[in-house]
Amino acid sequence: MKYEKLILDTDICIKIGNYEKVKFIEMIIPKIAEKAYMHRYVYEDELLTPKNAKVQIDNLIRDNIIEILDVDMLDILNRKIYEDTKNILKKYMIGTEERGKLGRGCFIIYG
């Protein structure tokens, strides 16, 4: 079964992208999804290592399999909902800072 859309998280990219001999991200993602999405925060701030994972993600971005999403892509109403939800999550997430652990929460909101 192939999904129409898929959200990529840092943890899965690190786990399956850690192998240097086999490009698992490039092998698996196109087989299980038509299109995969990753939040810009995840791409720029969380997926720093392993380098092999980042290279594979970059290759799939180039091939238009993965798209990087950003809050700037939201219309006015959805941006308001996003920001309000983010502020609510910040109250309850332990150790949360604007550019810290809230990154994952932001992506969940976006999804």
Biotite code that builds the C-alpha atoms (Angstrom):
import biotite.structure as struc

atoms = struc.array([
    struc.Atom([0.000, 0.000, 0.000], chain_id="A", res_id=1, res_name="MET", atom_name="CA", element="C"),
    struc.Atom([1.297, 3.460, -0.900], chain_id="A", res_id=2, res_name="LYS", atom_name="CA", element="C"),
    struc.Atom([0.125, 6.506, 1.053], chain_id="A", res_id=3, res_name="TYR", atom_name="CA", element="C"),
    struc.Atom([-0.740, 9.738, -0.704], chain_id="A", res_id=4, res_name="GLU", atom_name="CA", element="C"),
    struc.Atom([0.996, 11.870, 1.963], chain_id="A", res_id=5, res_name="LYS", atom_name="CA", element="C"),
    struc.Atom([3.478, 11.210, 4.738], chain_id="A", res_id=6, res_name="LEU", atom_name="CA", element="C"),
    struc.Atom([4.928, 13.379, 7.519], chain_id="A", res_id=7, res_name="ILE", atom_name="CA", element="C"),
    struc.Atom([8.607, 12.778, 8.230], chain_id="A", res_id=8, res_name="LEU", atom_name="CA", element="C"),
    struc.Atom([9.893, 13.102, 11.764], chain_id="A", res_id=9, res_name="ASP", atom_name="CA", element="C"),
    struc.Atom([13.498, 13.600, 12.856], chain_id="A", res_id=10, res_name="THR", atom_name="CA", element="C"),
    struc.Atom([13.697, 10.328, 14.773], chain_id="A", res_id=11, res_name="ASP", atom_name="CA", element="C"),
    struc.Atom([12.759, 8.082, 11.872], chain_id="A", res_id=12, res_name="ILE", atom_name="CA", element="C"),
    struc.Atom([15.126, 9.911, 9.516], chain_id="A", res_id=13, res_name="CYS", atom_name="CA", element="C"),
    struc.Atom([17.995, 9.514, 11.967], chain_id="A", res_id=14, res_name="ILE", atom_name="CA", element="C"),
    struc.Atom([17.247, 5.843, 12.599], chain_id="A", res_id=15, res_name="LYS", atom_name="CA", element="C"),
    struc.Atom([16.897, 4.721, 9.001], chain_id="A", res_id=16, res_name="ILE", atom_name="CA", element="C"),
    struc.Atom([19.371, 7.261, 7.614], chain_id="A", res_id=17, res_name="GLY", atom_name="CA", element="C"),
    struc.Atom([22.176, 6.239, 9.935], chain_id="A", res_id=18, res_name="ASN", atom_name="CA", element="C"),
    struc.Atom([23.372, 3.385, 7.717], chain_id="A", res_id=19, res_name="TYR", atom_name="CA", element="C"),
    struc.Atom([26.068, 4.468, 5.287], chain_id="A", res_id=20, res_name="GLU", atom_name="CA", element="C"),
    struc.Atom([26.153, 1.412, 3.048], chain_id="A", res_id=21, res_name="LYS", atom_name="CA", element="C"),
    struc.Atom([22.438, 1.408, 2.203], chain_id="A", res_id=22, res_name="VAL", atom_name="CA", element="C"),
    struc.Atom([20.388, 4.508, 1.425], chain_id="A", res_id=23, res_name="LYS", atom_name="CA", element="C"),
    struc.Atom([17.269, 3.379, 3.291], chain_id="A", res_id=24, res_name="PHE", atom_name="CA", element="C"),
    struc.Atom([15.538, 6.783, 3.264], chain_id="A", res_id=25, res_name="ILE", atom_name="CA", element="C"),
    struc.Atom([15.881, 7.029, -0.507], chain_id="A", res_id=26, res_name="GLU", atom_name="CA", element="C"),
    struc.Atom([14.749, 3.430, -0.911], chain_id="A", res_id=27, res_name="MET", atom_name="CA", element="C"),
    struc.Atom([11.785, 3.437, 1.478], chain_id="A", res_id=28, res_name="ILE", atom_name="CA", element="C"),
    struc.Atom([10.103, 6.862, 1.295], chain_id="A", res_id=29, res_name="ILE", atom_name="CA", element="C"),
    struc.Atom([9.301, 6.818, -2.460], chain_id="A", res_id=30, res_name="PRO", atom_name="CA", element="C"),
    struc.Atom([7.932, 3.270, -2.117], chain_id="A", res_id=31, res_name="LYS", atom_name="CA", element="C"),
    struc.Atom([5.512, 4.076, 0.713], chain_id="A", res_id=32, res_name="ILE", atom_name="CA", element="C"),
    struc.Atom([4.341, 7.606, -0.180], chain_id="A", res_id=33, res_name="ALA", atom_name="CA", element="C"),
    struc.Atom([3.550, 9.704, -3.206], chain_id="A", res_id=34, res_name="GLU", atom_name="CA", element="C"),
    struc.Atom([4.692, 12.807, -1.323], chain_id="A", res_id=35, res_name="LYS", atom_name="CA", element="C"),
    struc.Atom([6.443, 13.289, 2.015], chain_id="A", res_id=36, res_name="ALA", atom_name="CA", element="C"),
    struc.Atom([6.513, 16.466, 4.085], chain_id="A", res_id=37, res_name="TYR", atom_name="CA", element="C"),
    struc.Atom([8.952, 17.798, 6.633], chain_id="A", res_id=38, res_name="MET", atom_name="CA", element="C"),
    struc.Atom([8.659, 20.946, 8.744], chain_id="A", res_id=39, res_name="HIS", atom_name="CA", element="C"),
    struc.Atom([11.427, 23.489, 8.104], chain_id="A", res_id=40, res_name="ARG", atom_name="CA", element="C"),
    struc.Atom([12.369, 23.384, 11.805], chain_id="A", res_id=41, res_name="TYR", atom_name="CA", element="C"),
    struc.Atom([12.942, 19.637, 11.605], chain_id="A", res_id=42, res_name="VAL", atom_name="CA", element="C"),
    struc.Atom([14.989, 19.997, 8.421], chain_id="A", res_id=43, res_name="TYR", atom_name="CA", element="C"),
    struc.Atom([17.155, 22.926, 9.522], chain_id="A", res_id=44, res_name="GLU", atom_name="CA", element="C"),
    struc.Atom([17.450, 22.535, 13.306], chain_id="A", res_id=45, res_name="ASP", atom_name="CA", element="C"),
    struc.Atom([16.869, 18.903, 14.265], chain_id="A", res_id=46, res_name="GLU", atom_name="CA", element="C"),
    struc.Atom([18.183, 16.813, 11.382], chain_id="A", res_id=47, res_name="LEU", atom_name="CA", element="C"),
    struc.Atom([21.831, 17.750, 11.759], chain_id="A", res_id=48, res_name="LEU", atom_name="CA", element="C"),
    struc.Atom([23.328, 14.271, 11.978], chain_id="A", res_id=49, res_name="THR", atom_name="CA", element="C"),
    struc.Atom([23.906, 11.741, 10.603], chain_id="A", res_id=50, res_name="PRO", atom_name="CA", element="C"),
    struc.Atom([25.134, 13.442, 7.471], chain_id="A", res_id=51, res_name="LYS", atom_name="CA", element="C"),
    struc.Atom([24.023, 10.448, 5.398], chain_id="A", res_id=52, res_name="ASN", atom_name="CA", element="C"),
    struc.Atom([20.400, 11.081, 6.427], chain_id="A", res_id=53, res_name="ALA", atom_name="CA", element="C"),
    struc.Atom([20.572, 14.771, 5.488], chain_id="A", res_id=54, res_name="LYS", atom_name="CA", element="C"),
    struc.Atom([22.109, 13.928, 2.085], chain_id="A", res_id=55, res_name="VAL", atom_name="CA", element="C"),
    struc.Atom([19.309, 11.443, 1.354], chain_id="A", res_id=56, res_name="GLN", atom_name="CA", element="C"),
    struc.Atom([16.648, 13.971, 2.393], chain_id="A", res_id=57, res_name="ILE", atom_name="CA", element="C"),
    struc.Atom([18.294, 16.570, 0.126], chain_id="A", res_id=58, res_name="ASP", atom_name="CA", element="C"),
    struc.Atom([18.239, 14.092, -2.768], chain_id="A", res_id=59, res_name="ASN", atom_name="CA", element="C"),
    struc.Atom([14.526, 13.411, -2.249], chain_id="A", res_id=60, res_name="LEU", atom_name="CA", element="C"),
    struc.Atom([13.814, 17.151, -2.039], chain_id="A", res_id=61, res_name="ILE", atom_name="CA", element="C"),
    struc.Atom([15.631, 17.573, -5.337], chain_id="A", res_id=62, res_name="ARG", atom_name="CA", element="C"),
    struc.Atom([13.549, 14.735, -6.813], chain_id="A", res_id=63, res_name="ASP", atom_name="CA", element="C"),
    struc.Atom([10.339, 16.402, -5.550], chain_id="A", res_id=64, res_name="ASN", atom_name="CA", element="C"),
    struc.Atom([9.467, 13.472, -3.272], chain_id="A", res_id=65, res_name="ILE", atom_name="CA", element="C"),
    struc.Atom([9.923, 15.491, -0.061], chain_id="A", res_id=66, res_name="ILE", atom_name="CA", element="C"),
    struc.Atom([8.619, 19.010, 0.427], chain_id="A", res_id=67, res_name="GLU", atom_name="CA", element="C"),
    struc.Atom([9.740, 21.310, 3.227], chain_id="A", res_id=68, res_name="ILE", atom_name="CA", element="C"),
    struc.Atom([6.802, 23.052, 4.900], chain_id="A", res_id=69, res_name="LEU", atom_name="CA", element="C"),
    struc.Atom([6.924, 26.404, 6.618], chain_id="A", res_id=70, res_name="ASP", atom_name="CA", element="C"),
    struc.Atom([4.449, 28.450, 8.625], chain_id="A", res_id=71, res_name="VAL", atom_name="CA", element="C"),
    struc.Atom([4.801, 31.179, 5.978], chain_id="A", res_id=72, res_name="ASP", atom_name="CA", element="C"),
    struc.Atom([2.833, 28.929, 3.626], chain_id="A", res_id=73, res_name="MET", atom_name="CA", element="C"),
    struc.Atom([-0.303, 29.256, 5.775], chain_id="A", res_id=74, res_name="LEU", atom_name="CA", element="C"),
    struc.Atom([-3.107, 31.678, 5.000], chain_id="A", res_id=75, res_name="ASP", atom_name="CA", element="C"),
    struc.Atom([-4.121, 34.256, 7.655], chain_id="A", res_id=76, res_name="ILE", atom_name="CA", element="C"),
    struc.Atom([-6.743, 32.111, 9.425], chain_id="A", res_id=77, res_name="LEU", atom_name="CA", element="C"),
    struc.Atom([-4.605, 28.974, 9.532], chain_id="A", res_id=78, res_name="ASN", atom_name="CA", element="C"),
    struc.Atom([-1.605, 30.982, 10.731], chain_id="A", res_id=79, res_name="ARG", atom_name="CA", element="C"),
    struc.Atom([-3.712, 32.338, 13.611], chain_id="A", res_id=80, res_name="LYS", atom_name="CA", element="C"),
    struc.Atom([-4.819, 28.802, 14.519], chain_id="A", res_id=81, res_name="ILE", atom_name="CA", element="C"),
    struc.Atom([-1.199, 27.624, 14.297], chain_id="A", res_id=82, res_name="TYR", atom_name="CA", element="C"),
    struc.Atom([0.125, 30.409, 16.552], chain_id="A", res_id=83, res_name="GLU", atom_name="CA", element="C"),
    struc.Atom([-2.682, 30.028, 19.112], chain_id="A", res_id=84, res_name="ASP", atom_name="CA", element="C"),
    struc.Atom([-2.178, 26.269, 19.299], chain_id="A", res_id=85, res_name="THR", atom_name="CA", element="C"),
    struc.Atom([1.581, 26.720, 19.615], chain_id="A", res_id=86, res_name="LYS", atom_name="CA", element="C"),
    struc.Atom([1.058, 29.101, 22.539], chain_id="A", res_id=87, res_name="ASN", atom_name="CA", element="C"),
    struc.Atom([-1.215, 26.604, 24.284], chain_id="A", res_id=88, res_name="ILE", atom_name="CA", element="C"),
    struc.Atom([1.345, 23.804, 23.803], chain_id="A", res_id=89, res_name="LEU", atom_name="CA", element="C"),
    struc.Atom([4.144, 25.983, 25.186], chain_id="A", res_id=90, res_name="LYS", atom_name="CA", element="C"),
    struc.Atom([2.288, 26.124, 28.508], chain_id="A", res_id=91, res_name="LYS", atom_name="CA", element="C"),
    struc.Atom([2.255, 22.340, 28.896], chain_id="A", res_id=92, res_name="TYR", atom_name="CA", element="C"),
    struc.Atom([5.412, 21.044, 27.247], chain_id="A", res_id=93, res_name="MET", atom_name="CA", element="C"),
    struc.Atom([8.285, 20.621, 29.700], chain_id="A", res_id=94, res_name="ILE", atom_name="CA", element="C"),
    struc.Atom([11.529, 22.330, 28.699], chain_id="A", res_id=95, res_name="GLY", atom_name="CA", element="C"),
    struc.Atom([9.890, 24.105, 25.790], chain_id="A", res_id=96, res_name="THR", atom_name="CA", element="C"),
    struc.Atom([11.454, 27.164, 24.273], chain_id="A", res_id=97, res_name="GLU", atom_name="CA", element="C"),
    struc.Atom([10.521, 29.004, 21.103], chain_id="A", res_id=98, res_name="GLU", atom_name="CA", element="C"),
    struc.Atom([13.207, 27.213, 19.070], chain_id="A", res_id=99, res_name="ARG", atom_name="CA", element="C"),
    struc.Atom([13.565, 24.191, 21.342], chain_id="A", res_id=100, res_name="GLY", atom_name="CA", element="C"),
    struc.Atom([11.410, 21.131, 21.837], chain_id="A", res_id=101, res_name="LYS", atom_name="CA", element="C"),
    struc.Atom([8.387, 22.937, 20.448], chain_id="A", res_id=102, res_name="LEU", atom_name="CA", element="C"),
    struc.Atom([9.628, 22.135, 16.951], chain_id="A", res_id=103, res_name="GLY", atom_name="CA", element="C"),
    struc.Atom([7.948, 18.736, 17.001], chain_id="A", res_id=104, res_name="ARG", atom_name="CA", element="C"),
    struc.Atom([4.768, 20.225, 18.472], chain_id="A", res_id=105, res_name="GLY", atom_name="CA", element="C"),
    struc.Atom([4.748, 22.846, 15.742], chain_id="A", res_id=106, res_name="CYS", atom_name="CA", element="C"),
    struc.Atom([4.892, 20.180, 13.100], chain_id="A", res_id=107, res_name="PHE", atom_name="CA", element="C"),
    struc.Atom([2.001, 18.317, 14.673], chain_id="A", res_id=108, res_name="ILE", atom_name="CA", element="C"),
    struc.Atom([0.014, 21.547, 14.616], chain_id="A", res_id=109, res_name="ILE", atom_name="CA", element="C"),
    struc.Atom([0.920, 22.091, 10.978], chain_id="A", res_id=110, res_name="TYR", atom_name="CA", element="C"),
    struc.Atom([-0.093, 18.565, 10.041], chain_id="A", res_id=111, res_name="GLY", atom_name="CA", element="C"),
])
